[in-house]
Amino acid sequence: MPPKKPAPAPAAMKPKAVAKGPTNPLYEKKAKIFGVGQALPPRTPLNRYVKWPKYVRLQRARRVLQKRLKVPPAINQFNKTLDKNLATNLFKMLMKYRPEDDAQKKERLTSQAEAEAAGKDVETKKPVVVKFGINHITYLIEQQKAQLVCIAHDVDPIELVIWLPALCKQMNVPYCIVKGKARLGAVVHKKTATALALTAIKNEDKMEFSKLVEAIKGSYNDRFHEANRKWGGGIMGVKSQAKTAKKMKIINAEKLAREKL
């Protein structure tokens, strides 16, 4: 037998309609009619229906897969990048030690040649600049000449730099992981750079540099063993999380019911 519907409330109990005041005919509200030849329908976002290029679909699928799968600590450590304030100060420091570009080099060599032609003595002092190139940086770390190493977080394939934090820790060289390879590349006039290293610092920047290195060491070198034990990934989607939460709720409710018995 279908359940009975409750009787409607008596007229005395119904809320009285509030009488509306006179409206201004100039600003009269009119409902839109979305018929043929009438008002245009509201624009709806069609992002869901776009057929994205294959490279976009691949990178999105890769991103989702990296979240779902368990990520080993050696790879997961590249997700922990330098915080924004420290990174800003670091890149300000790196920009002071940019190597010369082609135009600057040409100008220097031209002026040097002119000076030599005039019979003047030319001072050839080695410039203090940022070092780049993964092989060169590896050599500098092994020789303990590097004072700070900056590694990009988005190097592909990751195997190119996966061993670099361990080498820096072993040789007691301060290192940090920053976003990203294009930003590091811009410092040395390249498209991308896997890592940069500073080998020398001018006297006026030594105080600022020592503070920067101290902060970086506390975040990376001192926490190396902690980062090497922490696995990443294993983050499920919203629907999967909701299902798991629902199951856990039922399990907990049954557990409580058993305890009461």
ChimeraX commands (.cxc) that place a marker at each C-alpha (Angstrom):
marker #1 position 0.00,0.00,0.00 radius 0.5
marker #1 position 1.54,3.38,-1.00 radius 0.5
marker #1 position 2.26,5.80,1.88 radius 0.5
marker #1 position -0.38,8.46,2.50 radius 0.5
marker #1 position 0.43,12.06,1.66 radius 0.5
marker #1 position 0.16,14.52,4.56 radius 0.5
marker #1 position -2.87,16.82,4.45 radius 0.5
marker #1 position -2.20,20.39,3.29 radius 0.5
marker #1 position -1.77,23.02,6.01 radius 0.5
marker #1 position -4.94,25.00,6.91 radius 0.5
marker #1 position -5.37,28.43,5.35 radius 0.5
marker #1 position -4.86,30.17,8.71 radius 0.5
marker #1 position -1.38,28.64,9.06 radius 0.5
marker #1 position -0.18,29.53,5.55 radius 0.5
marker #1 position 2.24,32.52,5.42 radius 0.5
marker #1 position 0.61,35.63,4.06 radius 0.5
marker #1 position 1.97,36.93,0.77 radius 0.5
marker #1 position 3.81,40.22,1.24 radius 0.5
marker #1 position 2.32,42.90,-0.92 radius 0.5
marker #1 position 4.89,44.32,-3.30 radius 0.5
marker #1 position 5.22,48.06,-3.69 radius 0.5
marker #1 position 4.80,49.88,-6.99 radius 0.5
marker #1 position 7.58,49.12,-9.47 radius 0.5
marker #1 position 9.28,51.61,-11.74 radius 0.5
marker #1 position 8.18,50.93,-15.33 radius 0.5
marker #1 position 11.60,52.05,-16.60 radius 0.5
marker #1 position 13.29,49.19,-14.70 radius 0.5
marker #1 position 10.62,46.53,-15.07 radius 0.5
marker #1 position 11.99,42.98,-14.77 radius 0.5
marker #1 position 11.19,40.79,-17.74 radius 0.5
marker #1 position 11.94,37.07,-17.91 radius 0.5
marker #1 position 14.04,36.01,-20.91 radius 0.5
marker #1 position 12.43,33.72,-23.48 radius 0.5
marker #1 position 14.90,31.38,-25.15 radius 0.5
marker #1 position 12.74,30.50,-28.14 radius 0.5
marker #1 position 13.49,30.73,-31.88 radius 0.5
marker #1 position 14.28,34.35,-32.70 radius 0.5
marker #1 position 14.19,35.29,-29.00 radius 0.5
marker #1 position 16.97,35.86,-26.41 radius 0.5
marker #1 position 20.28,34.06,-26.94 radius 0.5
marker #1 position 20.98,31.17,-24.54 radius 0.5
marker #1 position 23.72,31.68,-21.91 radius 0.5
marker #1 position 27.22,30.64,-23.01 radius 0.5
marker #1 position 28.30,27.33,-21.53 radius 0.5
marker #1 position 31.97,26.26,-21.25 radius 0.5
marker #1 position 32.77,23.58,-23.84 radius 0.5
marker #1 position 36.17,22.58,-22.41 radius 0.5
marker #1 position 34.94,19.06,-21.67 radius 0.5
marker #1 position 33.99,18.51,-25.31 radius 0.5
marker #1 position 37.28,19.71,-26.82 radius 0.5
marker #1 position 39.43,17.03,-28.45 radius 0.5
marker #1 position 42.80,18.02,-27.02 radius 0.5
marker #1 position 46.02,17.33,-28.95 radius 0.5
marker #1 position 47.69,14.00,-28.25 radius 0.5
marker #1 position 50.67,15.51,-26.38 radius 0.5
marker #1 position 48.25,17.30,-23.98 radius 0.5
marker #1 position 46.33,14.06,-23.33 radius 0.5
marker #1 position 49.60,12.18,-22.77 radius 0.5
marker #1 position 51.01,14.71,-20.31 radius 0.5
marker #1 position 47.72,14.78,-18.38 radius 0.5
marker #1 position 47.57,10.98,-18.26 radius 0.5
marker #1 position 51.22,10.88,-17.12 radius 0.5
marker #1 position 50.46,13.43,-14.38 radius 0.5
marker #1 position 47.48,11.37,-13.13 radius 0.5
marker #1 position 49.50,8.14,-13.28 radius 0.5
marker #1 position 52.32,9.70,-11.24 radius 0.5
marker #1 position 49.80,10.64,-8.55 radius 0.5
marker #1 position 48.19,7.19,-8.44 radius 0.5
marker #1 position 51.32,4.99,-8.48 radius 0.5
marker #1 position 53.75,4.64,-5.58 radius 0.5
marker #1 position 56.80,6.81,-6.29 radius 0.5
marker #1 position 60.23,5.75,-4.89 radius 0.5
marker #1 position 61.95,8.22,-2.51 radius 0.5
marker #1 position 64.80,8.93,-4.99 radius 0.5
marker #1 position 62.25,10.32,-7.50 radius 0.5
marker #1 position 59.81,11.74,-4.95 radius 0.5
marker #1 position 62.46,14.11,-3.54 radius 0.5
marker #1 position 62.21,16.16,-6.76 radius 0.5
marker #1 position 58.63,17.15,-5.82 radius 0.5
marker #1 position 59.95,19.03,-2.78 radius 0.5
marker #1 position 61.19,22.25,-4.38 radius 0.5
marker #1 position 62.62,25.39,-2.78 radius 0.5
marker #1 position 59.96,27.74,-1.35 radius 0.5
marker #1 position 59.07,30.91,-3.26 radius 0.5
marker #1 position 60.91,33.50,-1.13 radius 0.5
marker #1 position 64.17,31.53,-1.00 radius 0.5
marker #1 position 63.95,30.77,-4.73 radius 0.5
marker #1 position 63.46,34.48,-5.53 radius 0.5
marker #1 position 66.56,35.43,-3.50 radius 0.5
marker #1 position 68.54,32.57,-5.07 radius 0.5
marker #1 position 67.72,33.61,-8.65 radius 0.5
marker #1 position 68.56,37.25,-7.83 radius 0.5
marker #1 position 71.98,36.00,-6.71 radius 0.5
marker #1 position 72.40,33.80,-9.82 radius 0.5
marker #1 position 71.51,36.68,-12.15 radius 0.5
marker #1 position 74.44,38.68,-10.73 radius 0.5
marker #1 position 76.80,35.92,-11.92 radius 0.5
marker #1 position 75.38,35.34,-15.41 radius 0.5
marker #1 position 77.96,34.29,-18.01 radius 0.5
marker #1 position 78.41,36.67,-20.95 radius 0.5
marker #1 position 76.29,36.17,-24.04 radius 0.5
marker #1 position 77.57,36.14,-27.65 radius 0.5
marker #1 position 77.26,39.93,-28.12 radius 0.5
marker #1 position 79.15,40.69,-24.88 radius 0.5
marker #1 position 81.87,38.17,-25.78 radius 0.5
marker #1 position 82.29,39.71,-29.25 radius 0.5
marker #1 position 82.54,43.20,-27.74 radius 0.5
marker #1 position 85.14,42.04,-25.17 radius 0.5
marker #1 position 87.29,40.28,-27.77 radius 0.5
marker #1 position 87.09,43.29,-30.14 radius 0.5
marker #1 position 88.20,45.73,-27.42 radius 0.5
marker #1 position 90.95,43.29,-26.38 radius 0.5
marker #1 position 92.22,43.04,-29.96 radius 0.5
marker #1 position 92.18,46.84,-30.35 radius 0.5
marker #1 position 94.15,47.23,-27.11 radius 0.5
marker #1 position 96.73,44.66,-28.25 radius 0.5
marker #1 position 97.04,46.40,-31.63 radius 0.5
marker #1 position 97.70,49.70,-29.84 radius 0.5
marker #1 position 100.47,48.01,-27.83 radius 0.5
marker #1 position 98.69,48.28,-24.45 radius 0.5
marker #1 position 98.83,45.65,-21.70 radius 0.5
marker #1 position 95.57,43.66,-21.51 radius 0.5
marker #1 position 94.47,42.22,-18.19 radius 0.5
marker #1 position 92.94,38.77,-18.60 radius 0.5
marker #1 position 91.20,38.10,-15.30 radius 0.5
marker #1 position 89.08,34.96,-14.96 radius 0.5
marker #1 position 85.41,36.02,-14.56 radius 0.5
marker #1 position 83.32,34.82,-11.61 radius 0.5
marker #1 position 80.26,33.26,-13.27 radius 0.5
marker #1 position 77.68,30.49,-12.85 radius 0.5
marker #1 position 78.83,27.08,-14.13 radius 0.5
marker #1 position 76.49,24.82,-16.14 radius 0.5
marker #1 position 76.57,21.49,-17.96 radius 0.5
marker #1 position 75.93,18.27,-16.02 radius 0.5
marker #1 position 79.42,16.77,-16.67 radius 0.5
marker #1 position 81.19,19.97,-15.64 radius 0.5
marker #1 position 79.07,20.30,-12.48 radius 0.5
marker #1 position 79.72,16.64,-11.56 radius 0.5
marker #1 position 83.48,17.31,-11.84 radius 0.5
marker #1 position 83.17,20.47,-9.67 radius 0.5
marker #1 position 81.24,18.54,-6.97 radius 0.5
marker #1 position 83.75,15.66,-6.98 radius 0.5
marker #1 position 86.62,18.16,-6.63 radius 0.5
marker #1 position 84.60,20.00,-3.88 radius 0.5
marker #1 position 84.95,23.25,-5.81 radius 0.5
marker #1 position 81.19,23.90,-6.01 radius 0.5
marker #1 position 79.83,26.10,-3.21 radius 0.5
marker #1 position 76.14,25.67,-4.18 radius 0.5
marker #1 position 74.36,23.42,-6.70 radius 0.5
marker #1 position 70.86,24.15,-8.07 radius 0.5
marker #1 position 69.05,21.18,-9.69 radius 0.5
marker #1 position 65.92,21.48,-11.87 radius 0.5
marker #1 position 62.87,19.50,-10.67 radius 0.5
marker #1 position 61.48,18.69,-14.14 radius 0.5
marker #1 position 64.44,17.10,-15.96 radius 0.5
marker #1 position 63.32,14.46,-18.46 radius 0.5
marker #1 position 64.58,11.72,-18.29 radius 0.5
marker #1 position 64.98,12.05,-14.51 radius 0.5
marker #1 position 67.91,9.57,-14.57 radius 0.5
marker #1 position 70.17,12.44,-15.71 radius 0.5
marker #1 position 70.04,14.06,-12.25 radius 0.5
marker #1 position 68.55,11.41,-9.93 radius 0.5
marker #1 position 71.99,10.64,-8.44 radius 0.5
marker #1 position 73.09,14.26,-8.03 radius 0.5
marker #1 position 71.55,14.94,-4.54 radius 0.5
marker #1 position 73.27,11.79,-3.16 radius 0.5
marker #1 position 76.63,12.91,-4.60 radius 0.5
marker #1 position 76.20,16.43,-3.14 radius 0.5
marker #1 position 75.37,14.94,0.27 radius 0.5
marker #1 position 78.38,12.59,0.13 radius 0.5
marker #1 position 80.80,15.41,-0.85 radius 0.5
marker #1 position 79.15,17.83,1.66 radius 0.5
marker #1 position 78.18,20.34,-1.06 radius 0.5
marker #1 position 75.00,22.41,-0.44 radius 0.5
marker #1 position 72.32,21.63,-3.04 radius 0.5
marker #1 position 68.70,22.58,-3.71 radius 0.5
marker #1 position 65.93,21.54,-6.11 radius 0.5
marker #1 position 64.19,24.42,-7.90 radius 0.5
marker #1 position 61.45,25.01,-10.46 radius 0.5
marker #1 position 62.38,24.52,-13.26 radius 0.5
marker #1 position 64.83,23.74,-16.07 radius 0.5
marker #1 position 63.66,26.64,-18.30 radius 0.5
marker #1 position 64.20,29.14,-15.48 radius 0.5
marker #1 position 67.73,27.79,-14.87 radius 0.5
marker #1 position 68.38,27.90,-18.62 radius 0.5
marker #1 position 67.42,31.59,-18.78 radius 0.5
marker #1 position 70.24,32.39,-16.33 radius 0.5
marker #1 position 72.90,30.96,-18.68 radius 0.5
marker #1 position 71.33,32.09,-22.01 radius 0.5
marker #1 position 70.05,28.60,-22.89 radius 0.5
marker #1 position 66.60,27.11,-23.46 radius 0.5
marker #1 position 66.98,24.73,-20.52 radius 0.5
marker #1 position 69.62,23.71,-17.98 radius 0.5
marker #1 position 69.55,20.60,-15.78 radius 0.5
marker #1 position 71.75,22.11,-13.05 radius 0.5
marker #1 position 73.81,25.19,-12.18 radius 0.5
marker #1 position 76.70,25.63,-9.75 radius 0.5
marker #1 position 78.44,28.56,-8.06 radius 0.5
marker #1 position 82.17,28.11,-7.44 radius 0.5
marker #1 position 83.14,31.59,-6.21 radius 0.5
marker #1 position 81.44,34.64,-4.72 radius 0.5
marker #1 position 82.38,38.33,-4.70 radius 0.5
marker #1 position 83.18,39.88,-1.32 radius 0.5
marker #1 position 80.11,42.17,-1.33 radius 0.5
marker #1 position 77.75,39.16,-1.70 radius 0.5
marker #1 position 79.38,36.82,0.85 radius 0.5
marker #1 position 77.09,37.74,3.78 radius 0.5
marker #1 position 73.89,37.27,1.76 radius 0.5
marker #1 position 75.22,34.07,0.16 radius 0.5
marker #1 position 76.12,32.50,3.55 radius 0.5
marker #1 position 72.56,33.13,4.84 radius 0.5
marker #1 position 71.13,31.58,1.66 radius 0.5
marker #1 position 73.37,28.50,1.92 radius 0.5
marker #1 position 72.48,28.04,5.60 radius 0.5
marker #1 position 68.74,28.06,4.82 radius 0.5
marker #1 position 69.21,25.68,1.86 radius 0.5
marker #1 position 71.35,23.26,3.90 radius 0.5
marker #1 position 68.63,23.09,6.57 radius 0.5
marker #1 position 66.01,22.21,3.95 radius 0.5
marker #1 position 68.01,19.70,1.86 radius 0.5
marker #1 position 71.41,18.47,3.11 radius 0.5
marker #1 position 70.30,18.08,6.74 radius 0.5
marker #1 position 67.06,16.31,5.73 radius 0.5
marker #1 position 68.54,14.03,3.08 radius 0.5
marker #1 position 68.03,10.76,5.02 radius 0.5
marker #1 position 64.47,11.77,5.95 radius 0.5
marker #1 position 63.64,12.48,2.27 radius 0.5
marker #1 position 65.25,9.18,1.24 radius 0.5
marker #1 position 62.73,7.22,3.32 radius 0.5
marker #1 position 59.59,9.03,2.21 radius 0.5
marker #1 position 57.65,7.41,-0.63 radius 0.5
marker #1 position 55.31,9.49,-2.78 radius 0.5
marker #1 position 52.20,8.95,-4.89 radius 0.5
marker #1 position 49.31,6.69,-3.89 radius 0.5
marker #1 position 46.84,9.61,-4.15 radius 0.5
marker #1 position 43.56,8.32,-5.53 radius 0.5
marker #1 position 40.86,10.24,-7.41 radius 0.5
marker #1 position 37.86,12.01,-5.83 radius 0.5
marker #1 position 35.41,9.17,-6.65 radius 0.5
marker #1 position 37.77,6.50,-5.34 radius 0.5
marker #1 position 38.36,8.47,-2.12 radius 0.5
marker #1 position 34.60,8.87,-1.64 radius 0.5
marker #1 position 34.05,5.09,-2.09 radius 0.5
marker #1 position 36.84,4.28,0.38 radius 0.5
marker #1 position 35.42,6.75,2.92 radius 0.5
marker #1 position 31.96,5.18,2.53 radius 0.5
marker #1 position 33.38,1.66,3.10 radius 0.5
marker #1 position 35.31,2.82,6.15 radius 0.5
marker #1 position 32.19,4.45,7.58 radius 0.5
marker #1 position 30.24,1.15,7.28 radius 0.5
marker #1 position 33.16,-0.82,8.82 radius 0.5
marker #1 position 33.42,1.60,11.74 radius 0.5
marker #1 position 29.64,1.49,12.31 radius 0.5
marker #1 position 29.69,-2.36,12.38 radius 0.5
marker #1 position 32.65,-2.28,14.78 radius 0.5
marker #1 position 30.78,0.03,17.17 radius 0.5
marker #1 position 27.68,-2.19,16.95 radius 0.5
marker #1 position 29.80,-5.27,17.90 radius 0.5
marker #1 position 31.38,-3.44,20.83 radius 0.5
marker #1 position 27.93,-2.54,22.22 radius 0.5
marker #1 position 26.93,-6.21,22.14 radius 0.5
marker link #1:1,2 radius 0.2
marker link #1:2,3 radius 0.2
marker link #1:3,4 radius 0.2
marker link #1:4,5 radius 0.2
marker link #1:5,6 radius 0.2
marker link #1:6,7 radius 0.2
marker link #1:7,8 radius 0.2
marker link #1:8,9 radius 0.2
marker link #1:9,10 radius 0.2
marker link #1:10,11 radius 0.2
marker link #1:11,12 radius 0.2
marker link #1:12,13 radius 0.2
marker link #1:13,14 radius 0.2
marker link #1:14,15 radius 0.2
marker link #1:15,16 radius 0.2
marker link #1:16,17 radius 0.2
marker link #1:17,18 radius 0.2
marker link #1:18,19 radius 0.2
marker link #1:19,20 radius 0.2
marker link #1:20,21 radius 0.2
marker link #1:21,22 radius 0.2
marker link #1:22,23 radius 0.2
marker link #1:23,24 radius 0.2
marker link #1:24,25 radius 0.2
marker link #1:25,26 radius 0.2
marker link #1:26,27 radius 0.2
marker link #1:27,28 radius 0.2
marker link #1:28,29 radius 0.2
marker link #1:29,30 radius 0.2
marker link #1:30,31 radius 0.2
marker link #1:31,32 radius 0.2
marker link #1:32,33 radius 0.2
marker link #1:33,34 radius 0.2
marker link #1:34,35 radius 0.2
marker link #1:35,36 radius 0.2
marker link #1:36,37 radius 0.2
marker link #1:37,38 radius 0.2
marker link #1:38,39 radius 0.2
marker link #1:39,40 radius 0.2
marker link #1:40,41 radius 0.2
marker link #1:41,42 radius 0.2
marker link #1:42,43 radius 0.2
marker link #1:43,44 radius 0.2
marker link #1:44,45 radius 0.2
marker link #1:45,46 radius 0.2
marker link #1:46,47 radius 0.2
marker link #1:47,48 radius 0.2
marker link #1:48,49 radius 0.2
marker link #1:49,50 radius 0.2
marker link #1:50,51 radius 0.2
marker link #1:51,52 radius 0.2
marker link #1:52,53 radius 0.2
marker link #1:53,54 radius 0.2
marker link #1:54,55 radius 0.2
marker link #1:55,56 radius 0.2
marker link #1:56,57 radius 0.2
marker link #1:57,58 radius 0.2
marker link #1:58,59 radius 0.2
marker link #1:59,60 radius 0.2
marker link #1:60,61 radius 0.2
marker link #1:61,62 radius 0.2
marker link #1:62,63 radius 0.2
marker link #1:63,64 radius 0.2
marker link #1:64,65 radius 0.2
marker link #1:65,66 radius 0.2
marker link #1:66,67 radius 0.2
marker link #1:67,68 radius 0.2
marker link #1:68,69 radius 0.2
marker link #1:69,70 radius 0.2
marker link #1:70,71 radius 0.2
marker link #1:71,72 radius 0.2
marker link #1:72,73 radius 0.2
marker link #1:73,74 radius 0.2
marker link #1:74,75 radius 0.2
marker link #1:75,76 radius 0.2
marker link #1:76,77 radius 0.2
marker link #1:77,78 radius 0.2
marker link #1:78,79 radius 0.2
marker link #1:79,80 radius 0.2
marker link #1:80,81 radius 0.2
marker link #1:81,82 radius 0.2
marker link #1:82,83 radius 0.2
marker link #1:83,84 radius 0.2
marker link #1:84,85 radius 0.2
marker link #1:85,86 radius 0.2
marker link #1:86,87 radius 0.2
marker link #1:87,88 radius 0.2
marker link #1:88,89 radius 0.2
marker link #1:89,90 radius 0.2
marker link #1:90,91 radius 0.2
marker link #1:91,92 radius 0.2
marker link #1:92,93 radius 0.2
marker link #1:93,94 radius 0.2
marker link #1:94,95 radius 0.2
marker link #1:95,96 radius 0.2
marker link #1:96,97 radius 0.2
marker link #1:97,98 radius 0.2
marker link #1:98,99 radius 0.2
marker link #1:99,100 radius 0.2
marker link #1:100,101 radius 0.2
marker link #1:101,102 radius 0.2
marker link #1:102,103 radius 0.2
marker link #1:103,104 radius 0.2
marker link #1:104,105 radius 0.2
marker link #1:105,106 radius 0.2
marker link #1:106,107 radius 0.2
marker link #1:107,108 radius 0.2
marker link #1:108,109 radius 0.2
marker link #1:109,110 radius 0.2
marker link #1:110,111 radius 0.2
marker link #1:111,112 radius 0.2
marker link #1:112,113 radius 0.2
marker link #1:113,114 radius 0.2
marker link #1:114,115 radius 0.2
marker link #1:115,116 radius 0.2
marker link #1:116,117 radius 0.2
marker link #1:117,118 radius 0.2
marker link #1:118,119 radius 0.2
marker link #1:119,120 radius 0.2
marker link #1:120,121 radius 0.2
marker link #1:121,122 radius 0.2
marker link #1:122,123 radius 0.2
marker link #1:123,124 radius 0.2
marker link #1:124,125 radius 0.2
marker link #1:125,126 radius 0.2
marker link #1:126,127 radius 0.2
marker link #1:127,128 radius 0.2
marker link #1:128,129 radius 0.2
marker link #1:129,130 radius 0.2
marker link #1:130,131 radius 0.2
marker link #1:131,132 radius 0.2
marker link #1:132,133 radius 0.2
marker link #1:133,134 radius 0.2
marker link #1:134,135 radius 0.2
marker link #1:135,136 radius 0.2
marker link #1:136,137 radius 0.2
marker link #1:137,138 radius 0.2
marker link #1:138,139 radius 0.2
marker link #1:139,140 radius 0.2
marker link #1:140,141 radius 0.2
marker link #1:141,142 radius 0.2
marker link #1:142,143 radius 0.2
marker link #1:143,144 radius 0.2
marker link #1:144,145 radius 0.2
marker link #1:145,146 radius 0.2
marker link #1:146,147 radius 0.2
marker link #1:147,148 radius 0.2
marker link #1:148,149 radius 0.2
marker link #1:149,150 radius 0.2
marker link #1:150,151 radius 0.2
marker link #1:151,152 radius 0.2
marker link #1:152,153 radius 0.2
marker link #1:153,154 radius 0.2
marker link #1:154,155 radius 0.2
marker link #1:155,156 radius 0.2
marker link #1:156,157 radius 0.2
marker link #1:157,158 radius 0.2
marker link #1:158,159 radius 0.2
marker link #1:159,160 radius 0.2
marker link #1:160,161 radius 0.2
marker link #1:161,162 radius 0.2
marker link #1:162,163 radius 0.2
marker link #1:163,164 radius 0.2
marker link #1:164,165 radius 0.2
marker link #1:165,166 radius 0.2
marker link #1:166,167 radius 0.2
marker link #1:167,168 radius 0.2
marker link #1:168,169 radius 0.2
marker link #1:169,170 radius 0.2
marker link #1:170,171 radius 0.2
marker link #1:171,172 radius 0.2
marker link #1:172,173 radius 0.2
marker link #1:173,174 radius 0.2
marker link #1:174,175 radius 0.2
marker link #1:175,176 radius 0.2
marker link #1:176,177 radius 0.2
marker link #1:177,178 radius 0.2
marker link #1:178,179 radius 0.2
marker link #1:179,180 radius 0.2
marker link #1:180,181 radius 0.2
marker link #1:181,182 radius 0.2
marker link #1:182,183 radius 0.2
marker link #1:183,184 radius 0.2
marker link #1:184,185 radius 0.2
marker link #1:185,186 radius 0.2
marker link #1:186,187 radius 0.2
marker link #1:187,188 radius 0.2
marker link #1:188,189 radius 0.2
marker link #1:189,190 radius 0.2
marker link #1:190,191 radius 0.2
marker link #1:191,192 radius 0.2
marker link #1:192,193 radius 0.2
marker link #1:193,194 radius 0.2
marker link #1:194,195 radius 0.2
marker link #1:195,196 radius 0.2
marker link #1:196,197 radius 0.2
marker link #1:197,198 radius 0.2
marker link #1:198,199 radius 0.2
marker link #1:199,200 radius 0.2
marker link #1:200,201 radius 0.2
marker link #1:201,202 radius 0.2
marker link #1:202,203 radius 0.2
marker link #1:203,204 radius 0.2
marker link #1:204,205 radius 0.2
marker link #1:205,206 radius 0.2
marker link #1:206,207 radius 0.2
marker link #1:207,208 radius 0.2
marker link #1:208,209 radius 0.2
marker link #1:209,210 radius 0.2
marker link #1:210,211 radius 0.2
marker link #1:211,212 radius 0.2
marker link #1:212,213 radius 0.2
marker link #1:213,214 radius 0.2
marker link #1:214,215 radius 0.2
marker link #1:215,216 radius 0.2
marker link #1:216,217 radius 0.2
marker link #1:217,218 radius 0.2
marker link #1:218,219 radius 0.2
marker link #1:219,220 radius 0.2
marker link #1:220,221 radius 0.2
marker link #1:221,222 radius 0.2
marker link #1:222,223 radius 0.2
marker link #1:223,224 radius 0.2
marker link #1:224,225 radius 0.2
marker link #1:225,226 radius 0.2
marker link #1:226,227 radius 0.2
marker link #1:227,228 radius 0.2
marker link #1:228,229 radius 0.2
marker link #1:229,230 radius 0.2
marker link #1:230,231 radius 0.2
marker link #1:231,232 radius 0.2
marker link #1:232,233 radius 0.2
marker link #1:233,234 radius 0.2
marker link #1:234,235 radius 0.2
marker link #1:235,236 radius 0.2
marker link #1:236,237 radius 0.2
marker link #1:237,238 radius 0.2
marker link #1:238,239 radius 0.2
marker link #1:239,240 radius 0.2
marker link #1:240,241 radius 0.2
marker link #1:241,242 radius 0.2
marker link #1:242,243 radius 0.2
marker link #1:243,244 radius 0.2
marker link #1:244,245 radius 0.2
marker link #1:245,246 radius 0.2
marker link #1:246,247 radius 0.2
marker link #1:247,248 radius 0.2
marker link #1:248,249 radius 0.2
marker link #1:249,250 radius 0.2
marker link #1:250,251 radius 0.2
marker link #1:251,252 radius 0.2
marker link #1:252,253 radius 0.2
marker link #1:253,254 radius 0.2
marker link #1:254,255 radius 0.2
marker link #1:255,256 radius 0.2
marker link #1:256,257 radius 0.2
marker link #1:257,258 radius 0.2
marker link #1:258,259 radius 0.2
marker link #1:259,260 radius 0.2
marker link #1:260,261 radius 0.2
view
